[in-house]
Amino acid sequence: MLLLKRKLKYSDYLITWFDMHKKTIKDSTAANYSLILYDYIIPKLGNMEMNKITHNNIQEYLYELSTNGKIKGEGGLSKSTLKKVVIIIKLSLSQAIREGIIDEINLKFTYPPDNSINKVEVFTKKEQNILVAYITKNITNKNIGILIALLTGIRIGELCALQWKDIDLKNNSISITKTLQRIYQKNQNEKFSKILIATPKTKKSVREIPISTELSRILKSIKKEENNYILSGTNNPFEPRTIRQYYSRMLEKISLRKLKFHCLRHTFATNCIELNVDYKTVSELLGHSSVSTTLDLYVHTKLSQKQRCINLLSNCIKNIEI
């Protein structure tokens, strides 16, 4: 029986393992893993017999995925996607080792670093003024949703899931307790999708955000039933792609750069940093898992500040007695 198990194809074992594992993780994570499983792991490694899996052949495949056959660091999958591939391989093979299906193998893998630079794009002050002026002159549910994103930094999924019952207009605050997304899944036979409303991505993402009295006043003017969604004004929510398409058309209409919807969040964070709001507060407003995430994304010393530092050091050296 053990010999038969060892001759199992990795794809057969993976499918059985995943059917059990997905019961222990969030639906959105399971959907993401299913795409990784059927798009990347099974097509290449699935036909391998369990007893023939080695550290080297997995390592070679990870290198292939990361470079896509090109020069190291160019092309291929992003580092975040590669990490998901590695997680699934490690989890599944660790279980196979515990079950005695394969012998102990080294599950520590390396792959070329991700050398891509993520540039944070934000709207200028002039662009923000144009955007706010247009919205306040054209009060609609979708427009107000865009204004909320600019003034609070909430993610698009959090905005799509926002209902009137989540907004306290008496105390001027918004409670973020859920997010909405369309998740794509795969199985052996098909690829399909569904709308999912669930808790936010991390515990820190569940938060309360204060809003200005001016935003509160505008919200009061369009408030509807408690269970209605802010963006749609009905009991049926809009999904992210709907509001992204509307937002893109709006930018075109008012002749603004077509920055991604997420740039509203970047703009909010950058505004906070430039106003010298402490990093801990900015991190909590954004719902980041840690302050270091906020620092890595948004805190970039200006050239003028660097020049001042060099000048101070130069003056210090001049004053040293020799």
N, C-alpha and C positions, 0 to 999 in steps of 0.2 A: 504493500500500500504506500509506504514512504517513497519507494522508487517511482511509483506512478505519480505521486505528488511532485517529485523533483522534475519530472518530465512535463509538468504543466506548462502551458504557454503563459508568459508574463501577462499577456492581455486578458486571459481568462481569470487569472488570479487578481489582477487589478480591478476588473469589473465587480467581482465578488467582494473584494476588500472595500471598494468605494461604496457599494450599496449599504454596507454596515457603517462605514465611517461617516457618511453624510448625515446620519441620524444624530451625530454628536456636535455638528457645527451649524452655523447660521445658514439659512437658505441661500443668501446672496453669495456666501463663501463657497457653498456646495455647487452653485451654478457656475461660478468662476472656475472651480477645480474641474468641473465636467468638461469645459472647453479645453483646458490644458491637457486633460487626459486623452480626449479623442482627437485633438488637433496636433499634439506634439509627441506625447509619450507612446501611445499605442501604435501609430503608424510606423515608427522607427524601431522601437524596442519590443513591441507586442509579440512578435513571432519568436522571440528568444525563449528557449526552454529555461525554466527556473534554475536548474542546476548548472547552466552555462553563463549565468549573469556574473560579471566580474566588475570590480571597481574601475578597471581600465576602459572597458567598453562603454560604461556609463560616462566616465570622464571625457572620453573622445566625443561622445554624442553631445555633451553639454558645450564643449568647445565649438562643435559644428553649429549648434543653435546660436551661440553667442556671436559668431563671426559670419555665419551664413556663407562660409566658403571664401570670405574676403580677408583682407589684411586685419590683423588683430585690432579690435576696438572699433572696426567699421562695419556697419550693417548688422544684421542679425537681430535677435530679440533684445528687448530692453532688460536691464538688470532686474527690475521688479518682476517681470514675467519669468525670467530664468530662476529667480528665487522660488516662485510657485512651482515650477517644474521640479526643482530640487526637493522642496518640501514633500511633494506627493511621492517621489521616488524614495526618499528616506523613510517616510511613514509606512509605506507599503512593504518595503523590504525589511524594515525593522520588525514588522509583524510576521513576515515570512520566516525570519530568523528565529523568532520566539516560538513559532509553530514547528520548527525543525524542517521546514520545506527546503531551505537553503542553508549552507554553512555560513558562519560568521564572515562578513566581508567589511572592508573599510568603507564607511559611508560619509567620509569627509571629502568634499569635492571643491575644486577651485575653477574659476572661469575668468576670462579677461575682464578688466574693470570697465564700467560704463563711463566713457569719456565725454558723453554728451553734456552740454551745458543748458540747464533749464533757466531761461531768462524770464523774469517776472515782468510782465507788461501791465502798465496801469494807465488810467486816463489822466490827462493833465487837468489842472485846476479849471482851465477854460472849457475843456470838454465836459467836465463834471457839471459846470454851471449851465452849459447848453442842455445837457441831459435832464437836469433837475428842472430847468425852466420849462422844457417841453412837457414833462410829466405833470407838473403842477397846473399847467394850462389844459391838460388833457387827462382828466381824472378817470381812469378805468381800472378794473381789477388787475389786469395784466401789467399796466403801467405802474401801479402802486407796488406790485410785487417786485418789479425791477428797482424801484426806489428803496424798498425794504432791504434788498440785497446790497445796494450801494451804501446804505446807512447803518447796516448791522453786520455785514460780512457773512451772512449765512450761506450755506452751500445750496446749490440748485435743488437737490433732492429734499433738503429740509424745507425749502420754500414751497415746493410742490405739495408737501404733506401738511403744510400749515393751515390750520382751521381757525375760525374766529374764537373758538373756545380756548385757543392757545395764546390769545392776546388779552392782556389785562389793561384795558384803557383807563381804568381808575388809577392804577399804580404805574402806568406807562412802562410796561414790560412785555416781552415775548418769551414764551417757554418753548424750548426746542426739545422735543421728546421722541420724535420719529422722523424717518426719512422715506422718500418714495423713489423707486427706481424700476426700470424695466430690466429684468434679468434674463439672460440668454443661457439656455441649457442644451446639453447634448446627451444622447444615449446611443445605443448601438444602431438605432434605426432612423433617428431624426434629430433635427435641431428645432427648438421651439422657444418661445418667450412668454413672460407674463409680468404683470405689474405687481410689485411687492411693496407693501408699507410695513416697515419694521423699525426697531430701535436704531439709532444712529451708529456709525461705524465703531466708536469707542465710548467708554464710560464718560470721558471728559466732554464728549460731544453733546451729552444731555446737559443743558445749561439754561440759565435765564439771562436774557439780554435786555438792558434798559433801552428805552426809545425816547426820542426827544418829544417835547410837548407839541411841536409843530407837526411831526409825523403822526402823533397820536390824534391830533385834530383832524388831519386828512383821513385817517382810518375811520374815525367816527362818522365822517360824512358818507361813507359807503358801506358801513357795517350791515351785515345780514344775519341770518340764523346762525346759532352757535356751531352747528355741525357743518355748515357750508365751508368749502375751501376758499381761501383768500383769492387765489388766481382765477378760479372758474366762477365763483359766486354761486355755486350749486353744491349738491352733495356728491358730485362726481369730480374727482381731481384731474388736473392736467398732468401729463407726464413730462419729464425734462425736455425731450426733443421738441415738444409743442411750444414751450416757452422759449427755447433756444431759437427756433425758427422765427417766432414773433419778434424777439429781441434783435435778431439780425436785420429784419426788415425795418425795424424802428431806427437803428443806427444808419441804415442807408437813407431813410427818409429825412433824417435831420443832418445828413452829411458828416457823420462821425466815423472815425476809424472802426473797422469791423474787428474789434477785439473780442475774444471769447467771453462767454458769460461769466466764467470763473474769474475774469479780470476785474469784475466788480468787487469780488472778495479781496483780491490783491490790492485794489485801490483803497478799500476801507482800511486794510491793515497798514498800508503805507501812510495813509493820512494819520492814523493813530501814532505811528512811530515818529513821523515828522512833527507831531504836536507834543513830543516828549512824554507820551503816555508810557508808564513802566511796562516792561516786557511781560511780566506775569499777568497783568490785567489784559493786555492784548491777546495773550495766549488763551486765557479763559474765555474772552469774548468770541474768539475764533473756534473754540472747542478743540484745540490741538491737544494731543496726548501728552506733550511735554513742552516746556519753554524752549528747549533746544530746537524743536521743529520751527518755532516762530523765528528764532535767531537765525537759523540757517536760511530761511526763506526771505526774510525781510530786512535784516539788519546788515546793511552794507555801508561802511564808513565812506563819507564823501571825500573827494580828492582834497578839498580845502582843509578838512580836518586832519588828513594825513600830512599835508604840507605844514600845518601849524605844529604838529607833533615833531616833525623833522627840524623845524626852526628852533623849537624849544630845546631839543637835544643838542643842536649846534651851538646854541648860546651857553648851554651847560658845559660843553667841552671847552669853549673859549675861556670860561671862568676858572678852569682847572689850573692850579699853580704848578709849574714844572721846576 
